[in-house]
Amino acid sequence: NFQISKYHTWFHLGVAHWLDIAMYKAMQRIEKAVELDELIPVDASVKYSSSAVDTLSIFYQIKVFWKQLSWPDIEGAFTFVAKIMDDICRCSVHYADKMGDKVATMGESQNAYGKQFEVTNEWCLAINNIDYVRQSIEPFVSELGVDDIVKKLSAVNSETAADHCKQTLQLVVDNAVDTVKNKIIDLLDIVAIKMAPVAKRFLLEGAEILNQDNSHIERLMQYLDGNLITLHSQLNNDNFDRILTILWDRVYDILTQVVNDSLEKRRPPNFFENLNNTLKILVGFFKQTENVQNNDSYKKIKRVLELHGMGTEELIHKYYLDRLNEQTSPLSPTYGMLTIRMQFVHYMLRIEILNARNLMPHDSNGSCDPFVKIHLLPEEKYANIVKPKTKIHKKNLFPLFDETFTIQLSKEQYELQNGILHLIVKDEDFLGMSSQFVAEAFVLLSEIPRTTMETSLHEMAQVHLKLTKPTNQDTDIIKVLEHRQGEKLAKDFIKRLKTKMALPASSVETHNGN
């Protein structure tokens, strides 16, 4: 028998060397293909250009060589096919890098507003090209006959060893696909980074202009819209969704940075109001309405914009609305209770102050000289309303007031949303020259019963209000008001608030005694 056996082993080193040369030449050809690519679709039916086709052609030539080689030794075949797969994956990553470099400076221009980046068809083709090559990796591996090699391996070795080899090859492929996919994401991120300075400029200009006609916000939306139209028309759905998310994250980061910088510079409320309006528009534009609902970062920045965008009067009233909600706390009343009756007869508010119980002592002798003042909030809306008060009850922590007051409102004042009845218990000092804050209670005007003239105030149910006093100086609203150092209204409010929070004389003496 003159048949030569195992002659293929003579060529093992030669094949390995040939594969190294093939890898080197493939890299060179890929670079040349990218260099010659004019980034024009190869025909009207597809959205990729010549270099993507050339790269797959290079891969095809390697596959043809492997098929023609028909290496007989199954273990050697596995070694070679593993190298081919690894080389193809490296070539795919190399192609992605070169394609990214080619378009890196495209789309940049100068206009009347400064430097500007526009997404071009070339950028989109580069992304599509890389994705086209990425999608070809797994089918190419399958065409190399990997499954057949693994099947034969299980016959020669154990099935466990064959499975391990299969997993190793699959890991190589998965890593390559993920790496190329990340290259696409990197390119999309570069697009967003290049668009960021223009978006930031429009954001700042739009927020800074008082009583603006929204032209800067419109320019921002036109800029984003124009680029997204290009991206949507050229990219596949997956990549368009990716760039939409990346762009939203980038614009949101810019907005957050602008907000933080503006807080340090103590921008006026209208600046933050404009930014808040812009944020609403952007959330809708990027289709993020559902996504932001449970996003803590978004909730935080939204609240900052809302609070800093409010006028001082509006902010103070929001503070009182929050204080009203504190009354509903299930905790036992620390500062006592106030009992009243209330009714609205047309536009006339009638209030009967009945009594107070368990008031906190405010005098050094452990007593209190209480009286109740009646205010309506917000003060600027009820500026013409008289602020009645009860008589003073000397040395009494359980005063029986039994006094009735009538306050006439206008139609506008009666219909005002979120109007508040503010009842303040105060302690008259022993000289009668001043008074100290004891506690307070709040009632929404909208919750006061509406009756006819025939219904007597004495027929109304008694309402027991828990008396409270402000104790937390670290709320968001107080921080915003403290931020407005140069505004008299805010400054005076904070000063009054700190006075309310001060400990009464009796508490101070008790504390010192301890």
C-alpha positions in Angstrom: 0.0 0.0 0.0 1.7 3.1 -1.3 -0.9 5.6 0.1 0.8 8.4 2.2 -0.8 8.8 5.6 -0.9 11.9 7.8 0.7 14.0 5.0 -1.4 17.0 6.1 0.8 17.4 9.2 3.6 18.5 6.9 1.6 21.6 6.1 0.4 22.5 9.6 3.0 25.3 10.1 2.5 26.6 6.6 -1.3 26.9 7.1 -0.8 28.7 10.4 1.7 31.1 8.7 -0.7 31.6 5.8 -3.5 32.5 8.2 -1.2 35.1 9.9 -0.4 36.6 6.5 -4.1 36.6 5.6 -4.9 38.4 8.8 -2.2 41.1 8.1 -3.4 41.5 4.5 -7.1 41.6 5.5 -6.3 44.5 7.9 -4.5 46.4 5.1 -7.3 45.8 2.6 -9.9 47.0 5.2 -8.0 50.2 5.7 -7.8 50.7 2.0 -11.5 50.0 1.5 -12.4 52.6 4.2 -10.0 55.1 2.6 -11.6 54.7 -0.9 -15.1 54.6 0.5 -17.0 57.8 -0.6 -19.8 57.0 1.9 -22.5 56.7 -0.7 -25.0 53.8 -0.6 -24.0 51.0 -3.0 -27.5 51.2 -4.4 -30.8 52.9 -3.6 -32.2 49.8 -1.8 -29.6 49.6 0.9 -28.2 52.0 3.6 -24.5 50.9 3.6 -21.6 51.8 1.4 -18.7 50.1 -0.5 -16.3 49.5 2.4 -18.8 47.3 4.2 -19.3 45.2 1.1 -15.5 45.0 0.6 -14.9 43.9 4.2 -17.4 41.0 3.8 -15.7 40.1 0.5 -12.4 39.8 2.4 -14.0 37.6 5.0 -15.5 35.5 2.1 -12.1 34.9 0.6 -10.8 33.5 3.9 -13.9 31.3 4.2 -13.4 29.9 0.6 -9.7 29.1 1.4 -10.8 27.3 4.6 -13.5 25.3 2.7 -11.0 24.3 -0.1 -8.3 23.4 2.5 -10.7 20.7 4.0 -8.3 19.9 6.8 -8.7 16.2 7.7 -7.5 16.2 11.3 -10.5 17.3 13.4 -8.5 18.6 16.4 -6.3 20.6 14.0 -9.4 21.8 12.2 -10.7 23.1 15.5 -7.5 25.0 16.2 -7.5 26.6 12.8 -11.2 27.5 12.8 -10.8 29.1 16.2 -8.0 31.3 14.9 -10.0 32.2 11.8 -12.9 33.2 14.0 -10.7 35.3 16.2 -9.1 37.0 13.2 -12.4 37.8 11.7 -13.6 39.3 14.9 -10.4 41.4 15.2 -10.9 42.5 11.6 -14.5 43.6 12.4 -13.3 45.7 15.4 -10.5 47.2 13.2 -13.1 48.1 10.6 -15.3 49.8 13.2 -12.3 51.8 14.4 -11.3 52.9 10.9 -14.8 53.8 9.9 -15.2 55.9 13.1 -11.9 57.7 12.4 -13.1 58.5 8.8 -16.2 60.4 9.9 -14.8 62.0 13.1 -14.5 65.5 11.7 -17.5 65.5 9.3 -20.5 67.6 9.9 -18.8 70.5 11.7 -19.5 74.0 10.4 -19.4 77.7 11.4 -22.4 80.0 11.2 -23.6 83.3 12.7 -24.3 81.6 16.1 -20.8 80.0 16.3 -19.5 76.4 15.7 -22.2 73.9 15.0 -22.4 70.2 14.3 -25.0 68.7 12.0 -25.6 65.0 11.6 -24.7 64.0 8.0 -25.7 61.0 5.9 -22.0 60.0 6.1 -22.2 59.6 9.8 -25.3 57.5 9.5 -23.7 55.4 6.7 -20.6 54.8 8.9 -22.9 53.5 11.7 -24.9 51.4 9.3 -21.7 50.0 7.8 -20.3 48.8 11.2 -23.7 47.3 12.1 -23.8 45.5 8.7 -20.4 43.9 9.4 -21.5 43.1 13.0 -24.6 41.3 11.8 -22.5 39.2 9.4 -20.2 37.8 12.1 -22.5 35.0 13.4 -23.7 33.8 10.0 -20.1 33.8 8.8 -19.0 31.6 11.7 -21.9 29.2 11.0 -20.7 28.9 7.3 -17.2 27.9 8.5 -18.8 24.6 9.6 -18.2 25.1 13.3 -21.2 22.9 14.3 -19.9 20.0 12.1 -16.4 20.3 13.7 -17.8 20.2 17.2 -20.0 17.2 16.4 -16.9 15.3 15.1 -14.9 16.4 18.1 -17.5 14.7 20.4 -17.0 11.4 18.5 -13.2 11.6 18.9 -13.1 13.0 22.4 -15.8 13.2 25.0 -19.0 15.1 24.5 -18.1 17.2 27.5 -14.9 18.3 25.9 -16.7 19.1 22.6 -19.2 21.2 24.5 -16.4 23.1 26.2 -14.8 23.8 22.8 -18.2 25.0 21.4 -18.6 27.3 24.4 -15.1 28.7 23.9 -15.8 29.5 20.2 -19.2 31.0 21.1 -17.6 33.2 23.7 -15.2 34.5 21.0 -18.1 35.3 18.7 -20.2 36.9 21.5 -17.3 39.1 22.6 -16.7 40.3 19.1 -20.4 41.1 18.5 -20.5 43.0 21.8 -17.3 44.8 21.1 -18.5 46.0 17.6 -21.9 46.9 19.1 -20.1 49.0 21.7 -18.2 50.7 18.9 -21.5 51.7 17.4 -22.7 53.0 20.8 -19.4 55.0 21.0 -20.0 56.5 17.6 -23.6 57.4 18.6 -22.2 58.9 21.8 -19.8 61.0 19.8 -22.7 62.4 17.8 -24.4 63.4 21.0 -21.2 64.9 22.4 -20.8 67.0 19.2 -24.4 68.2 19.4 -24.1 69.1 23.1 -22.4 72.6 22.9 -25.1 73.8 20.5 -27.9 72.4 22.7 -26.3 74.1 25.8 -26.0 77.4 24.0 -29.7 77.4 23.0 -30.7 76.3 26.5 -28.8 79.2 28.1 -29.9 81.8 25.6 -33.5 80.6 25.8 -33.6 80.8 29.6 -31.8 84.1 30.0 -34.1 86.2 27.8 -37.0 87.8 29.8 -40.5 87.7 28.3 -39.0 86.0 25.3 -40.9 85.0 22.2 -39.5 81.4 22.5 -37.3 81.8 19.4 -34.3 80.3 21.2 -36.3 77.3 22.4 -37.7 76.9 18.9 -34.1 77.0 17.5 -33.1 74.3 20.0 -36.1 72.1 19.0 -35.4 72.8 15.3 -31.8 71.8 15.7 -32.6 68.6 17.5 -35.5 67.8 15.2 -33.4 68.4 12.0 -30.7 66.0 13.2 -33.1 63.4 14.4 -35.0 63.4 11.1 -31.6 62.6 9.4 -30.9 59.9 12.0 -34.4 58.4 11.8 -34.4 58.2 8.0 -30.9 56.6 7.8 -30.5 54.4 10.8 -32.4 51.2 11.6 -34.9 51.2 14.5 -32.5 49.8 17.1 -29.8 52.3 16.4 -32.3 55.2 16.2 -33.7 54.2 19.6 -30.2 54.0 21.0 -29.2 57.5 19.7 -32.5 58.9 21.0 -31.7 57.6 24.5 -28.1 58.7 24.4 -29.1 62.2 23.2 -31.8 62.5 26.0 -29.1 61.5 28.6 -26.7 64.1 27.2 -29.3 66.9 27.0 -30.5 66.1 30.5 -26.9 66.2 31.8 -26.5 69.6 30.2 -29.7 70.9 31.7 -28.6 69.6 35.1 -25.3 71.3 34.8 -27.0 74.6 33.7 -29.3 74.4 36.7 -26.5 73.8 39.2 -24.4 76.7 37.7 -27.4 79.0 37.7 -28.1 78.2 41.4 -24.6 79.3 42.2 -25.1 82.5 40.2 -28.4 83.2 41.9 -30.4 83.5 38.7 -33.9 85.1 38.9 -37.1 82.9 39.2 -38.1 83.5 35.5 -34.8 81.9 34.4 -35.7 78.6 36.2 -39.3 78.9 35.0 -38.1 79.0 31.4 -35.8 76.0 32.0 -38.7 74.1 33.6 -40.8 74.8 30.5 -38.0 73.7 28.3 -37.6 70.4 30.3 -41.3 69.7 29.8 -40.9 70.2 26.0 -37.8 68.0 25.9 -39.4 65.1 27.9 -42.2 65.0 25.3 -39.8 65.4 22.4 -37.6 62.5 23.4 -40.6 60.4 24.3 -39.4 60.1 27.9 -42.7 60.8 29.6 -43.1 57.2 31.0 -39.4 56.7 31.7 -39.0 59.8 34.0 -42.0 59.0 36.2 -39.8 56.8 38.5 -36.5 58.5 37.9 -35.2 60.0 41.2 -32.7 62.3 39.4 -35.5 63.7 37.2 -37.8 64.2 40.1 -35.1 66.1 42.0 -34.2 68.5 39.1 -37.9 69.0 38.3 -38.6 70.0 41.9 -35.6 72.4 42.0 -36.8 74.1 38.8 -40.4 74.3 40.0 -39.5 75.8 43.3 -36.8 78.2 42.0 -39.1 79.2 39.2 -41.8 80.4 41.5 -42.2 84.0 42.6 -41.5 84.6 46.3 -45.2 85.2 47.1 -46.1 81.9 45.4 -43.3 80.1 47.2 -44.4 81.4 50.6 -48.0 80.3 49.9 -46.7 76.8 49.0 -44.9 76.7 52.3 -48.2 77.4 54.1 -49.9 74.7 52.1 -47.2 72.3 53.2 -47.7 73.4 56.8 -51.5 72.8 56.5 -50.7 69.2 55.4 -48.6 68.7 58.6 -51.7 69.1 60.7 -52.9 65.8 59.4 -50.0 64.0 61.0 -51.2 61.2 63.4 -48.8 62.4 66.1 -50.4 63.7 69.3 -50.7 67.5 69.5 -47.7 69.0 71.3 -48.8 72.6 71.3 -52.5 72.1 72.1 -55.8 72.2 70.3 -58.0 75.0 69.0 -61.8 74.6 68.6 -63.8 76.7 66.2 -67.0 76.9 64.1 -67.0 78.2 60.5 -69.3 78.9 57.6 -69.5 80.8 54.3 -72.8 82.7 53.7 -72.4 83.8 50.0 -69.1 85.8 50.1 -69.2 86.3 53.9 -66.9 84.2 56.1 -68.1 83.7 59.7 -65.8 82.3 62.3 -66.4 81.5 66.0 -63.3 81.0 68.1 -64.6 78.8 70.9 -61.6 77.7 73.0 -58.0 76.4 73.2 -56.7 73.5 75.3 -53.3 72.4 76.6 -51.4 75.4 75.3 -47.7 75.4 75.9 -46.6 77.8 78.6 -44.6 80.8 77.2 -43.9 82.8 80.3 -41.2 82.2 82.8 -43.8 81.5 85.5 -45.2 78.6 83.5 -48.3 80.4 82.3 -49.5 82.1 79.1 -51.7 85.1 78.2 -53.1 83.9 74.9 -55.2 85.4 72.1 -56.0 84.3 68.6 -55.3 86.3 65.4 -57.1 85.6 62.1 -55.3 85.9 58.8 -56.2 84.9 55.3 -53.5 83.6 52.9 -52.0 84.4 50.5 -51.7 87.9 52.2 -51.3 89.8 48.9 -54.6 88.4 47.6 -56.4 89.5 50.8 -54.5 92.7 51.5 -57.7 94.7 52.0 -59.1 92.3 54.6 -59.0 93.3 58.3 -57.1 90.9 60.5 -59.4 90.4 63.6 -58.2 89.0 66.9 -59.8 87.8 70.1 -59.4 89.3 73.6 -56.4 88.4 75.7 -57.0 85.8 78.4 -54.5 86.2 81.3 -52.6 83.3 82.7 -54.7 80.6 81.0 -53.6 77.5 79.2 -57.3 76.5 78.6 -58.8 79.8 77.4 -62.6 80.1 76.6 -62.8 82.7 73.9 -66.4 82.4 72.6 -66.0 85.2 70.1 -67.5 85.5 66.6 -66.0 87.3 63.6 -67.4 88.2 60.2 -65.1 88.8 57.2 -66.5 90.1 53.9 -64.8 88.8 50.7 -65.0 89.9 47.1 -66.2 87.4 44.5 -62.6 86.9 43.3 -61.3 86.4 46.8 -64.1 83.9 47.5 -63.3 81.9 44.4 -59.5 81.9 44.9 -58.0 78.5 44.7 -56.0 77.2 47.7 -57.0 80.2 49.9 -56.2 79.5 53.6 -57.6 80.5 56.9 -54.6 81.1 59.2 -55.3 81.0 62.9 -52.3 82.2 65.1 -52.3 81.8 68.8 -50.0 84.4 70.5 -48.9 85.2 74.0 -49.2 88.8 75.1 -46.1 90.0 77.2 -46.7 91.3 80.7 -46.3 94.9 79.6 -48.7 94.5 76.7 -46.2 96.0 74.3 -45.5 92.9 72.2 -46.5 89.3 71.7 -44.9 86.0 71.2 -45.8 83.3 68.7 -47.3 80.2 70.4 -48.7 78.0 67.7 -50.9 78.0 64.6 -53.5 76.2 62.6 -54.7 76.2 59.0 -57.9 75.5 57.2 -58.5 75.5 53.4 -61.2 78.0 52.6 -62.6 75.6 50.1 -63.3 73.1 52.9 -65.4 75.6 54.9 -69.1 74.7 54.6 -71.3 76.9 52.4 -74.7 77.7 53.9 -77.6 80.1 53.5 -78.5 83.0 55.7 -81.1 80.9 57.5 -78.3 78.6 58.9 -76.9 79.9 62.2 -73.2 79.6 62.9 -74.2 77.9 66.2 -75.7 75.1 64.1 -72.3 74.3 62.5 -70.2 71.4 63.8 -67.3 72.2 66.0 -63.9 71.7 64.4 -60.9 70.7 66.5 -57.7 71.9 65.0 -54.3 70.6 66.1 -52.0 73.5 66.8 -48.5 73.2 65.4 -45.4 75.3 65.0 -42.7 75.1 62.4 -39.8 73.0 63.5 -37.9 72.0 60.3 -35.7 74.8 58.9 -34.2 72.4 56.3 -37.1 72.1 53.8 -36.6 72.6 50.1 -38.9 75.7 50.1 -37.0 77.4 53.0 -33.7 76.7 51.3 -35.0 78.4 48.1 -36.2 81.4 50.1 -32.9 81.7 51.9 -31.3 81.6 48.5 -33.0 84.9 47.7 -30.9 87.0 50.1 -31.3 90.2 48.2 -35.2 90.1 48.2 -36.9 91.9 51.1 -40.0 89.8 51.1 -38.1 86.5 51.3 -35.7 87.9 53.9 -38.5 89.2 56.1 -40.4 85.9 55.9 -37.3 83.9 56.9 -36.8 86.2 59.8 -40.4 85.8 61.0 -40.0 82.0 60.6 -36.9 81.8 62.7 -38.8 83.8 65.4 -41.6 81.3 65.3 -39.1 78.4 65.8 -37.5 80.0 68.8 -38.0 78.3 72.1 -40.4 80.0 74.6 -38.9 81.5 77.8 -40.3 78.7 80.0 -38.6 76.0 77.8 -35.3 77.9 77.8 -35.3 78.2 81.6 -36.2 74.5 82.0 -33.5 73.5 79.6 -30.9 75.6 81.5 -32.1 74.2 84.8 -31.4 70.7 83.4 
